[in-house]
Amino acid sequence: MKAIGVTAPAVTDIVLLDLPEPPPPGEGQVVIEVEAAGVGPGDRLLNTGGRDVGLRPPPHASGPATGRQRLLGRAGPGHRPPHGPRPPTHWNPSWRLHPVNGLTALQALEALGLTTGQRLLITNGGGSAGALAVQLAAAVGVEVTAAASPSAAERLRTFGVTEIIDCHDPAWPERARAGFDAALIAAPGTVASALPLVLDGGQLCSVTSDAPDPERGINSTDLLRTS
Ligand SMILES: NC(=O)c1ccc[n+]([C@@H]2O[C@H](COP(=O)([O-])OP(=O)(O)OC[C@H]3O[C@@H](n4cnc5c(N)ncnc54)[C@H](OP(=O)(O)O)[C@@H]3O)[C@@H](O)[C@H]2O)c1
C-alpha cells in the first residue's frame, strides 16, 4: 500500500511510503481505496512533533479523504458500517477531488440549514471553500451574495451567484443588501461587517474560528470547534 507521510516524529521530509496492506476490515469497518486526500495546516502537527495527535509514524498525511469502498466488514448487531457524510443529490462527482474544502463547505451549509429562496452572504465566496459553498447553495435555490475578490467574479457568475461585491472596497458592507437569512464567514476579520447584515433570528457559521457570541437571536456556529 502506498502513502505519503513522514518516517519519524519531527522529520520534515514528506516521502512516499511503502506500507503493508491493511488487514481485512473488522466489524463495522470499511477499507477505502483513496483517490484524493486533503492536506492542511493540521498535517504539520505530524512532522513538527509539536503536539501528540495519537498517531505513530509512518502516519499518512491528512484526515479527510475520498475514494471507493473496497472491502466492507461485517456489521455487528445494531451497528452500521461507518460512512462519511452522504453526498447531496446535486453532488458533482468531480468534487471528490476536494475532500477538505468540499467537506468544509458542505458542513457549513448543513449548519446554516437554508432552504430554497433564502438569502445567504458568503465572505470570500471566491476562495476554495467559499466557491464550493456558493455552488452547493445555489444548486438548491438559495440566493447567494458573495463578497469576493474581483479576480473571482467571472468564475462566480458561472456558479449561479446572485450578487458579487468587491471585498477590497472598504465600503462593501454598505453595498450589500441587508436582511440575509444567514452569513457564512470564510474570510478572517469579516464577522463584524457581516453580522449586522443578518436578520434577527438568522444564522451565522464561521470556518475561520471567529464566530461571535450570539446576538439578536442569531445562531452562531464555529464550524472548526464543533466538527
Ligand atoms: N479551504 C478549506 O478547506 C478551509 C477549511 C477550514 C477553514 N478554512 C479557512 O477559511 C478561510 C478561507 O480559506 P480558503 O481556502 O477557502 O480561501 P482561499 O482559497 O485561500 O482564498 C483566497 C482568496 O481570498 C480572498 N480574500 C482575501 N481577503 C478577503 C476578504 N476580506 N474577503 C473576501 N475575500 C478575501 C483573496 O482575494 P485576492 O485574490 O483579491 O487577494 C483570494 O482570492 C481561511 O481562514 C482558512 O483557514 C478553509
Ligand as a Chemical Component Dictionary entry (heavy atoms), coordinates in Angstrom:
data_LIG
# 
_chem_comp.id                   LIG 
_chem_comp.type                 NON-POLYMER 
_chem_comp.pdbx_formal_charge   0 
_chem_comp.three_letter_code    LIG 
# 
loop_
_chem_comp_atom.comp_id 
_chem_comp_atom.atom_id 
_chem_comp_atom.alt_atom_id 
_chem_comp_atom.type_symbol 
_chem_comp_atom.charge 
_chem_comp_atom.model_Cartn_x 
_chem_comp_atom.model_Cartn_y 
_chem_comp_atom.model_Cartn_z 
_chem_comp_atom.pdbx_ordinal 
LIG N1  N1  N 0  -10.305 25.656 2.333  1  
LIG C1  C1  C 0  -10.671 24.906 3.356  2  
LIG O1  O1  O 0  -10.905 23.700 3.252  3  
LIG C2  C2  C 0  -10.813 25.515 4.723  4  
LIG C3  C3  C 0  -11.195 24.690 5.791  5  
LIG C4  C4  C 0  -11.363 25.249 7.035  6  
LIG C5  C5  C 0  -11.109 26.597 7.220  7  
LIG N2  N2  N 1  -10.688 27.363 6.188  8  
LIG C6  C6  C 0  -10.391 28.779 6.429  9  
LIG O2  O2  O 0  -11.212 29.587 5.569  10 
LIG C7  C7  C 0  -10.503 30.753 5.174  11 
LIG C8  C8  C 0  -10.513 30.818 3.676  12 
LIG O3  O3  O 0  -9.785  29.716 3.156  13 
LIG P1  P1  P 0  -9.997  29.210 1.668  14 
LIG O4  O4  O 0  -9.014  28.110 1.467  15 
LIG O5  O5  O -1 -11.420 28.935 1.418  16 
LIG O6  O6  O 0  -9.664  30.521 0.858  17 
LIG P2  P2  P 0  -8.524  30.805 -0.201 18 
LIG O7  O7  O 0  -8.763  29.968 -1.397 19 
LIG O8  O8  O 0  -7.186  30.781 0.431  20 
LIG O9  O9  O 0  -8.927  32.324 -0.505 21 
LIG C9  C9  C 0  -8.123  33.132 -1.292 22 
LIG C10 C10 C 0  -8.959  34.310 -1.710 23 
LIG O10 O10 O 0  -9.386  35.034 -0.563 24 
LIG C11 C11 C 0  -9.583  36.370 -0.997 25 
LIG N3  N3  N 0  -9.739  37.250 0.158  26 
LIG C12 C12 C 0  -8.779  37.744 0.952  27 
LIG N4  N4  N 0  -9.314  38.546 1.901  28 
LIG C13 C13 C 0  -10.646 38.549 1.681  29 
LIG C14 C14 C 0  -11.729 39.209 2.310  30 
LIG N5  N5  N 0  -11.534 40.015 3.370  31 
LIG N6  N6  N 0  -12.986 38.987 1.851  32 
LIG C15 C15 C 0  -13.195 38.175 0.801  33 
LIG N7  N7  N 0  -12.196 37.526 0.142  34 
LIG C16 C16 C 0  -10.934 37.718 0.592  35 
LIG C17 C17 C 0  -8.342  36.612 -1.824 36 
LIG O11 O11 O 0  -8.567  37.667 -2.700 37 
LIG P3  P3  P 0  -7.408  38.339 -3.620 38 
LIG O12 O12 O 0  -7.133  37.334 -4.711 39 
LIG O13 O13 O 0  -8.014  39.577 -4.166 40 
LIG O14 O14 O 0  -6.265  38.585 -2.712 41 
LIG C18 C18 C 0  -8.199  35.274 -2.579 42 
LIG O15 O15 O 0  -8.847  35.332 -3.843 43 
LIG C19 C19 C 0  -9.095  30.635 5.793  44 
LIG O16 O16 O 0  -9.083  31.379 7.000  45 
LIG C20 C20 C 0  -8.958  29.148 6.086  46 
LIG O17 O17 O 0  -8.084  28.877 7.167  47 
LIG C21 C21 C 0  -10.548 26.868 4.935  48 
# 
loop_
_chem_comp_bond.comp_id 
_chem_comp_bond.atom_id_1 
_chem_comp_bond.atom_id_2 
_chem_comp_bond.value_order 
_chem_comp_bond.pdbx_ordinal 
LIG N1  C1  SING 1  
LIG C1  O1  DOUB 2  
LIG C1  C2  SING 3  
LIG C2  C3  SING 4  
LIG C2  C21 DOUB 5  
LIG C3  C4  DOUB 6  
LIG C4  C5  SING 7  
LIG C5  N2  DOUB 8  
LIG N2  C6  SING 9  
LIG N2  C21 SING 10 
LIG C6  O2  SING 11 
LIG C6  C20 SING 12 
LIG O2  C7  SING 13 
LIG C7  C8  SING 14 
LIG C7  C19 SING 15 
LIG C8  O3  SING 16 
LIG O3  P1  SING 17 
LIG P1  O4  DOUB 18 
LIG P1  O5  SING 19 
LIG P1  O6  SING 20 
LIG O6  P2  SING 21 
LIG P2  O7  DOUB 22 
LIG P2  O8  SING 23 
LIG P2  O9  SING 24 
LIG O9  C9  SING 25 
LIG C9  C10 SING 26 
LIG C10 O10 SING 27 
LIG C10 C18 SING 28 
LIG O10 C11 SING 29 
LIG C11 N3  SING 30 
LIG C11 C17 SING 31 
LIG N3  C12 SING 32 
LIG N3  C16 SING 33 
LIG C12 N4  DOUB 34 
LIG N4  C13 SING 35 
LIG C13 C14 SING 36 
LIG C13 C16 DOUB 37 
LIG C14 N5  SING 38 
LIG C14 N6  DOUB 39 
LIG N6  C15 SING 40 
LIG C15 N7  DOUB 41 
LIG N7  C16 SING 42 
LIG C17 O11 SING 43 
LIG C17 C18 SING 44 
LIG O11 P3  SING 45 
LIG P3  O12 DOUB 46 
LIG P3  O13 SING 47 
LIG P3  O14 SING 48 
LIG C18 O15 SING 49 
LIG C19 O16 SING 50 
LIG C19 C20 SING 51 
LIG C20 O17 SING 52 
# 
